[in-house]
Amino acid sequence: VLDLSANQLTGEIPASLGKLAGVRELNLSHNRLSGGIPWTLGEMTSMAVLDLSFNRINGTIPGGLARLHLLKDLRVVSNDLEGRIPETLLFGASSYEGNPGLCGEPLSRPC
């Protein structure tokens, strides 16, 4: 478990986090992180929980996160994400709240 939540972290999420393949839970919530979600997080194949909520993350949700076959919980609440939610990442609508630019299932906003 790597819990770095509520630490006032700033800047982009380091792409090098993807090298931590054994991490099962990554919590970066309640910081001031910006930039996009690195596609390299899709290399963290042991990941079961990914929480990026309450940051300033923008861009799209990378389709590469679909490689996280053990992912049971994804939270990207209250960021600035946009675009279609990848069809392979269909968690409950509450996982995506607070991102008015996101569309597609499970949200009621069509793309």
WOBELHU-V956048 format. One record per residue. N is the residue number from 0. SS is DSSP state (@ for helix, = for strand, . for the rest). PHI is phi in radians with two decimals (* if undefined). Layout:
n=N ss=SS phi=PHI
n=N ss=SS phi=PHI
This chain:
n=0 ss=. phi=*
n=1 ss== phi=-2.13
n=2 ss== phi=-1.97
n=3 ss=. phi=-2.02
n=4 ss=. phi=-1.24
n=5 ss=. phi=0.93
n=6 ss=. phi=-2.08
n=7 ss=. phi=1.00
n=8 ss=. phi=-1.17
n=9 ss== phi=-2.20
n=10 ss== phi=1.55
n=11 ss== phi=-1.53
n=12 ss=. phi=-1.22
n=13 ss=. phi=-1.12
n=14 ss=@ phi=-1.07
n=15 ss=@ phi=-1.16
n=16 ss=@ phi=-1.02
n=17 ss=@ phi=-1.05
n=18 ss=@ phi=-1.36
n=19 ss=. phi=-1.56
n=20 ss=. phi=-1.08
n=21 ss=. phi=-1.51
n=22 ss=. phi=-1.25
n=23 ss=. phi=-1.65
n=24 ss== phi=-2.36
n=25 ss== phi=-2.17
n=26 ss== phi=-2.10
n=27 ss=. phi=-2.02
n=28 ss=. phi=-1.23
n=29 ss=. phi=0.97
n=30 ss=. phi=-2.18
n=31 ss== phi=-2.19
n=32 ss== phi=-1.23
n=33 ss== phi=-2.31
n=34 ss== phi=1.42
n=35 ss=. phi=-1.60
n=36 ss=. phi=-1.44
n=37 ss=. phi=-1.11
n=38 ss=@ phi=-1.10
n=39 ss=@ phi=-1.13
n=40 ss=@ phi=-1.08
n=41 ss=@ phi=-1.19
n=42 ss=@ phi=-1.57
n=43 ss=. phi=-1.51
n=44 ss=. phi=-1.17
n=45 ss=. phi=-1.62
n=46 ss=. phi=-1.12
n=47 ss=. phi=-1.94
n=48 ss== phi=-2.34
n=49 ss== phi=-2.28
n=50 ss== phi=-2.13
n=51 ss=. phi=-2.02
n=52 ss=. phi=-1.16
n=53 ss=. phi=0.99
n=54 ss=. phi=-2.30
n=55 ss== phi=-2.17
n=56 ss== phi=-1.26
n=57 ss== phi=-2.22
n=58 ss== phi=1.54
n=59 ss=. phi=-1.77
n=60 ss=. phi=-1.47
n=61 ss=. phi=-1.12
n=62 ss=@ phi=-1.09
n=63 ss=@ phi=-1.09
n=64 ss=@ phi=-1.15
n=65 ss=@ phi=-1.13
n=66 ss=@ phi=-1.28
n=67 ss=. phi=-1.49
n=68 ss=. phi=-1.14
n=69 ss=. phi=-1.62
n=70 ss=. phi=-1.13
n=71 ss=. phi=-1.89
n=72 ss== phi=-2.55
n=73 ss== phi=-2.15
n=74 ss== phi=-2.28
n=75 ss=. phi=-2.23
n=76 ss=. phi=-1.03
n=77 ss=. phi=0.97
n=78 ss=. phi=-2.27
n=79 ss== phi=-2.10
n=80 ss== phi=-1.30
n=81 ss== phi=-2.53
n=82 ss== phi=1.58
n=83 ss== phi=-1.34
n=84 ss=. phi=-1.26
n=85 ss=. phi=-0.96
n=86 ss=. phi=-1.05
n=87 ss=. phi=-1.49
n=88 ss=. phi=-2.04
n=89 ss=. phi=-1.56
n=90 ss=. phi=-1.67
n=91 ss=. phi=-1.07
n=92 ss=@ phi=-1.00
n=93 ss=@ phi=-1.12
n=94 ss=@ phi=-1.21
n=95 ss=. phi=-2.05
n=96 ss=. phi=-0.99
n=97 ss=. phi=1.36
n=98 ss=. phi=-2.23
n=99 ss=. phi=-1.08
n=100 ss== phi=-1.53
n=101 ss== phi=-1.42
n=102 ss== phi=-2.57
n=103 ss=. phi=1.63
n=104 ss=. phi=-1.07
n=105 ss=. phi=-1.61
n=106 ss=. phi=-1.38
n=107 ss=. phi=-1.50
n=108 ss=. phi=-1.60
n=109 ss=. phi=-1.26
n=110 ss=. phi=-1.60
